[in-house]
Amino acid sequence: LEVEGAPPKVCFPQHFMFGVATAAYQIEGAWNVSGKGESIWDRYTHRHPERIFDHSSGDVAADSYHQLREDVRLLVELGVQHYRFSISWPRILPMGLSNDINEDGIRYYSELIDELRAHRIEPTVTMYHWDLPQSLQDLGGWTNPIIADYFLDYARVLFDHFGDRVKVWFTFNEPLSFCHDGYGGLDAPGANSSGFEAYLCGHNVLRAHGYTYRLYQQSYRHHQQGVVGIALDFAWLEPATTSEGDQRAAETARQFRFGWFAHPIFSSEGDYPPIMRVRIDEISKRQHFPRSRLPTFTPEEVALIRGSSDFMGLNHYTTYLIAQGDGKIYPQPSFNTDMGVVTTQKQEWPKSNSTWLRVVPWGFRRALNYIKQKYNNPPVFVTENGISLERSNRDVRRVGYMASYLSAMYAAMSDGCDVRGYTYWSLIDNFEWRRGFSERFGLYDVDYSSASRKRTPRMSANYFSKLARTRCLPDSWN
Ligand code: GBH
C-alpha cells in the first residue's frame, strides 16, 4: 500500500543475499587445541604482545571453537541468508602441508557447515584470512613461490572434504592488507620491507589464486557446481581537489591499492596495472636495482590469472582523499613511495572507533560504479562492510552507518551495478588484529570477562534481522 507522502520503500531483489562475516583467528580461540598447528598470528601475538594495542591475543577470542551452536543460533535469530566464515589453514593442516590432515579440524568445520545448512544458511567460505601456518612462514611464507603449490594442496583438501556442501568459495581475504601490512611492519609476520616482500607476496597470492580457480574448474565444478572468487579491499579514493595532478594521483592510488589484484584477475587485458608496472620499474631503476622490485608474470601466468573469478568479493568500509605526492625518489623502497600520493580523510567526516574508518557512504556508490566501469560490470558480492563503535548495545550510530551504506549500495544498483549480496562485518565482536579487543564491530556484544564469552544482541542486530528477513530497509530502528 502506497501511503501518499511516505518515502518509497527501499527493497532489494528477491534473491539478494544478506549475511554476516567473521574470520577464524578473530573468533575461534582454541589456538592449540585438538591438533591445531601454530599460525603466524599465534607466533606474532605471543612473541610481540607489545605490538598489539591491548597486549592481547586470539588464544581464546570469542571462543567460537566451543560456541559453534551458539553462533549458529545467533545467525538463525538474525534470519540471514548466508554466513561468511574462514577456515584456519593450520587447524586443517597443522604443518601447512597436505600429508598430515587434522581430523578434528575437518570435524569442526564439517559440523559448522552442517548446522548452517540444517537452518538453510548458505556457508560462504574464505580459505585464507591471514592465519598462515607458522611452518610455512619459516620457509618464507608468501614470498616463497612454492607457497602457491602448497596453497593449492590445501584448497584441494577443502574441496574434497567440504565441496559437497560449500558452494561459494573465496580464496583470499584482502591480499592488499596481508601483503602490505604483513610485510610492511604492522601485522604478522612482522616483516618490514613493503617495497619488496609485499610485491613478492602479492605475486604468489595471485598465482595461488589462479591455480586454485583452474583446479576447481577442471576437477570440481562439474560435480560440485559451486563458484570461486576472491575478496578484495577497496576503500574509495577521491581526488583531494579538482586539480589534474590530484585526479591523476587518485587514479594511481586506485590502481596500486585495488588494481594490484583487481587488474590481473578482472580486467580484459590481465597482468598488473600499467601504471604500477611503469612506476615501480622506473623507481627501481633510479634506486640502482638491477631489476624491478615488482616481479613479472609469464604469459602463461597472465592467462591463468585473467578471468579467474566467478564474481568479485568486495570489502568496503570507508573513503580517503588523495593528493599528488612530492614526486621525489626515496632511497628506501616502499609501496607508499612507489605509489607517491598523499592520503588523508576529511575532519568533518563522522568518526568510528578505528582511526582509519570514517563514515562516507557516497564513497561506496562511487567504488561500485568504478568497478562496473573498469571491469565490465562483474557480479559483486559485498563481503564486508561495518563500523567499530564504543561498547554499547544502544548502537544507534551503527544502525545509521548501515542504513546510509545500504542506501548508497541501492543507488549503485540503480546505476546498473550488479550487486548480488551484502555481508556485515561482523556477527560478533572479535579480535581486531593489532587493535586487539579494543575495537568492536559486532552486531552482538561479546563479554570477554565471562568464561563462555557471552553474546548479547545490540540494537543493530534487531535492525539487521528485519533487513535480512524482508530484504527491505527497515523504516523503524527498533
Ligand atoms: C577488514 O579489513 C578485515 O578483513 C577484517 O579482518 C577486520 O576485522 C575488519 O577490517 C575491521 O578492522 O591502521 O591506518 O594502517 C579492512 C581493511 C586494511 C582496514 C588495513 C585497516 C589498516 C589501516 N583494513 N587497515 S592503518
Residues whose N, C-alpha, C, O or C-beta is under 5 A from the ligand:
A	BS01	GBH	S177 D233 W356
